[in-house]
Amino acid sequence: MLNHRIVTTGFAGVMFILVVQDVLGKTPLWAYGAAIVVYIALQVYGSIRLSAQFFLPVRSSGVGGVALTFDDGPIQGKTEKILDILKAHQVPAAFFCIGHRVKENPAITQRIHREGHLLGNHSYWHGKLFDLQLPAMIAQELKQADAAICESTGFTPRFFRPPYGVTNPMVAAAVKAGDYVTIGWSVRSFDTMIKDSTKLMQRVTASLKAGDVILFHDYSDSMLEILPALLEHISTLGLKIVRIDELLNEKAYV
């Protein structure tokens, strides 16, 4: 599997060969350009494709059941509706929470934990430039989110999901320093963009199978519309909904 180290080492090797050839003869400029373009393209792909595990190990699927995950909460008036549906169907889920929203909604956070769901770290601010900070700043932001979750529940999460699913060497260094388990997904619902509930249901269920991790977002109205039917559908497939820590056989908290 290609990763940052292999690609960077390979790029350095190619550039060395091109320079040697240039000394011995003549290397066309387009060869340098082509090498640089390919290298940058692979870096960009690795940054935005979390499942590629380009910069750090990522757990995106497991064995045995199906795991539901919800990002960007807790959000008043939205997260409670998700919890009501999950409670009615008696199924667990994981909520990857934004730290400042945890601070603003401690009662919802406590309810998530009290009702048996997992809480994960999704950064403190979820800023657009999160991944462009220095590793120490990213690490500090993750610690802030941990502290907010711990203050409400008494537990410090091990699971981290990068904002926007973007990674790079800075994020990787912070994750390594904090000894987090990075969590991805195998079914990306695009529920923030798909407003038609029928289309959203079709996308999520098209190839659903044991081991899948489904990505949703707390604030999606179309997700709320399909969630009860989706839970029924998963049951008719003979699949069991389990918490992601069970699916991955990993400890959820420190």
PEJO-V675608 format. One record per run of one state. SS is the DSSP state (@ for helix, = for strand, . for the rest). FROM is the first residue (numbers start at 1). LEN is the number of residues. Records with the same first field share a line. If there is no record, write none. Layout:
SS=FROM-LEN, FROM-LEN
This chain:
.=1-3, 25-4, 49-1, 53-6, 60-6, 72-7, 90-4, 98-1, 105-1, 115-3, 122-8, 133-2, 154-3, 158-1, 161-2, 166-3, 179-2, 184-3, 189-8, 206-7, 218-3, 237-4, 242-2, 249-4, 254-1
@=4-21, 29-20, 50-3, 79-11, 99-6, 106-9, 130-3, 135-19, 163-3, 169-10, 197-9, 221-16, 244-5
==59-1, 66-6, 94-4, 118-4, 157-1, 159-2, 181-3, 187-2, 213-5, 241-1, 253-1
